[in-house]
Amino acid sequence: MRFLILLVLLALPGAIFSTTTAADSRAINLHQGLGEQNRAGRLFWRGGVEMRFDDPRFGGISAMHVETGGRTAYMITDKGELAEVILEYNTAGNLTGAALEEIRPITGAGGRGISSAIEAIAKMPDGGWLVAYERKHRLMHFPRSIKPLQTTPRLLNTPVGLERARSLKGVEAATETHDRKILLVAEDMPTTRGFTFAWLGDGARWTPMSYALFPPYKPVGAALLSNGDILMIERRGTPRSPAGTRFAKISKRQLRPGAPIQTREVARLEPPFVTANFEAIAVSQGLQGQSLIYVASDNEFSSSRPTTLLMFELLP
């Protein structure tokens, strides 16, 4: 009997669980009125938490990586800090709590701290990380390390056209692709009517692309799925007054140099579903091959707004 129980627990998504919730986080429902609502489009609800950690450096989350197994989320703040957050699950494998393990500054070139806003990260073919910055638009490569972004970075070539982006309207979404390239998408940098700038490349060479917009939503995050497709999150409203989030998928067949990138809607989160300024997205694969989707909000370091973390399972 004990062996059977052990097998059941190991089969749970993430295989890490707790029956208690971290004191600095609070479990929330997907739907504000129907507590048992567990689905939005093709997303199946796997839990969510609001986080209010005492450390004033925590907040402003705009990029995230969740390690395989789902135990730890590495969350990157706008101000250049990396927060290591331990995730807690119940015996069903659903997210129930989070605890801040560590937070430290991300070191810039030459060992100096980074002052401009980090908006997106993407895994590089060598196991390192591409990091995209706003205000002073640039890309940096952090070589591989035991934990993300622990090494001294170097500058990468800037895609042609990015220098024309407004201060806070540059690269908001970045992800690796199925063929070991990097996709970058600008939040609000029109090419022609109905499209924003995107680029496909390897850090040295970039091919200009165009990403089809779905007004009034704007792209703010991207993550690679296990089948090679890319899952995007798009924001409606403003950071201080978010009105909804759109989840959309890019087929890997769409990523052809020069071809316009079209998306197919997966789900939307609009009231009475939980809403927040979701900017960070990460994908982790469950032990049974399911795609587990995590999204985190940027609260702009507001003491009145928590950082919200949601977990979903992507349905076929």
N, C-alpha and C positions, 0 to 999 in steps of 0.2 A: 504494500500500500504506500509506504513512504517513497519507494522508487517511482510509483505512478504519479504521485503528487509532484515530485521533482521534475518529471518529464513535462507535466502540464505547465509548470512555472517557467521552464526553459523555453517553451514554445511561445510565450507571451512576447509581443513586440517590445524590443529593447532589452528584455530579460533582466531589467533592473526595476525594482518596485519597492514601495514603502507603504505602510498602512497609516502613516502620519503625514501631516502636511507641514512644510516649513513655516516657521512663525512669521516670516516676512512676506508670505504670499497667501493668496486667497483663491480658492477654486471658484470658477464662474461657469455659467451655462451658456450654450450656444445661442439660445433664444431668450429674450427678456421676459416673454410672457408664458411660453410653453417650455417648462423645464425639461421635458422628456424629448423635445425635438432634437434629433441626432443626425440630420442630414441637410446639406445645402448643395443643390446640384449633384455633382459627382464626388463631393467631399463628404466623408462619413466622420462625424464628430468623435474625437478621441481625447477630449479634455482641454481645459484652458485655465490659466491662472493670471491674476493681477499681482505684480511684484512691486513692493515698496521697501527697498533696502535702505538701511541707514546711511550708507556711504554716499555722500553728495556727488561723487564722480560718476555714479551709475545713472544712466538715462540716455536719451537721445540715440536710441539704437537704430541703426540704418543698414547694418549688414550682420550676417550670422552664419556660423557653421556648426552643425550638430554632428558629433562623432558617431561612427558606426556603433549601433547598439543603443544609442540615444541617452547614455548616462550624462554626458556633458554637452552644454551649448556654449560655444565661444561667441560672445556678442561684442560687436565693435560699436563704440559710441562716436558721435559726431566730433567730439573733442580729442579723439586719438587715444582713447583708453580701450584695453581689451579686458572684458569681464568674463571670468570662468564661472559658469552657473551650473550647479548640480541639479539635475531634474529628478523628480520623484514621481512614481507611478503606483497605482493600486494593483490589486491582484488580477484585474482584468487587463492590465497593461495600458491604462488610460492615465494621462497626465493629471496629477493632483497637487503638485507643489514644486517649489524651486528655492534654492538657497545659494547665496553668493559665496563662492569659495575663495575667489581672489580677483583683484582688479589692479591693473598695472598699465603704465603708459606704453604706447607703441613707439619704438625708437625710429627716428627718421635717418636719412643719409648722414653719415659722419657722427652718428650717436646723438643727434639733437632731437628733441621732441617735435612732433608734428602739430602745428597750430591750425591749419585749415581743415575743413570738414572732410572726413572719410564718408563716402556714400555707397561704395560697392566693393565686393571682393570676388575673386574667382580662382579656382584651383588651376595651377599651371601644369604643363606636361611633366615637368621635373619634380613635381610634388610640392613646389613652392606656391606662393600666392601672388596674384595681381591685385593691387589696391588702387582704386580710383578716388581722386580727390576733387572737391568742388572749391569754389572761390578762386583759388589759383589752380586751374585745371591741369592735372598731370596724372600719369600712371607710374606706379612703382612696383618692382618685383622683389618680394621677400623670399630668399632661398628656403629650401625645406628645413624644417626643424621639428623637434619632438612635439611641441605645441605650436599652433599657428602664430606667425608674425613675431618670432623671437629673434630673428636674425637681422643684420644690417642690410637695408634694401639698396637697390640701384634704380636709377631712372630708366623708364622704357620710352620708346618713341611715341610721341603724341600723334593720334590720328589727325589727318588733314581735315580742317574744318572745326575741330573741337575748340580751337583758340577763339572762335567767334561766339561761343556760347556765353550767355549771360552768367553772372557770378554764381547763382544758385540754380541754374537750369542745365547743368552738364550731364555727365554720365551718372545715372541713378541705378542702372541695372547692369550686372555683369555675370557671366557664367562660362564655364568650360562647355565645349560641344562634344558630340559623339565622336568626332574625328580629330580630337585633341587641338582644337583651335579655341579662341576666346571670342565671345559675342559681347559687344558693348551696346547699350541703348541709352540715348539721351532722353531726359524727361520731357523737355519742351524746347526743341530746336528744329523748327519746321524745315523740311526740304521742299515739298510742294503741299498743296492743300490736302489735309488728311493724313500726312505722314510726318514722322520725326526722324532725325538722323540716327543711324546705327552703324557699327563697324564690325567686320569679321577679320581676325588676324591672329598673329602669334606673338605679339609684343614687339616685333621688329618691323613688320609690314602689316598695314591695315587696308582693307578694301571697303570703301564707302558703301553703305546699304541704306535702305529706308524701311521703317517700321510703321505699319498701318495703325493709326489711332482709332479708338472707339470712344468718341466724345460722350461725356465730359471726362472720361478717365484718362490718366496719364501713367506711363510705365514707371515703376519705382523699384522693382526687384525681379530676379530671375534665378532659377536653379535647374540643374540637369537631372532628368529622370533616368531610371535604370534602363529604359528602352531606347534612350538616345533622344527623346523629345525634350523640350524645354518648357517648364512651367513658369509663367509670368504672373506677377501681381501688379495691378494698376489701381491708382487712387482717384477717388472722386471727392471733391471738396478741397479744403485747405488743411495744412498740418494742425492748426488750432481748432478747426471745426470740420473734422472728417465726416463725410456723408456716406461712404461706402467703399468696398474693395471688390475688384473684379479679378477672378482667377482665369487665365487663358493659357492655352497650350500652343506651342510652335512645333509643328511636325519637323523631324530631322530632315525630311526631304525638302523643306522650305529653305534651308540654309545653303543657297547657291549664290556664289559671288555675283553681286549686281542685281539679283532678283529681289523684288519687294517682299517683305516678311509679313505674312498674314497670320492671324491667330484664330483659334476656335475656343469659344467660351466653355469653361468648365463649371464655374459657379460664381455667385455674387453674394456678398455679405452686406446687406443694407438693413436699417431698422425694420422690424424689431429684432433682427439678428444682432449679435454683438458687433460694434463698430469701434474702430480706433484708427490712428494714423499708421497703418501697417506699411512698413518699408523694407523689412528684412524677411527673407525667406530661405529655408534650408530643407533639404531632402535627406532622409535616412532610410535605409532599407531594413524592413523587419526580417525576422528569422525565417519567415515563410515566404519571403520575396515581395511582400507588399510594400508599396511606396508610402512612407510616413512623411507628412508635410508639416513643417513648423513655420509659423509666421509670428514676428514680434513687432511691436509698435515703437515709434519714436515719440516720446512724450515731451520733447524739447526741454528736458530737465525741469519740468514744471512740478512743483510740490503738490499741486492739486490734482494731477493726473498720474495714474500708475502706468508702469510699463506692462502691456498686455502680451501674453504668449499663448498662442493657440496651437493645437495639434489635430491633424486630420489624417485619415487614410484615404488615398485616392482610389476610387472605385473604377473597375474596368469600363 
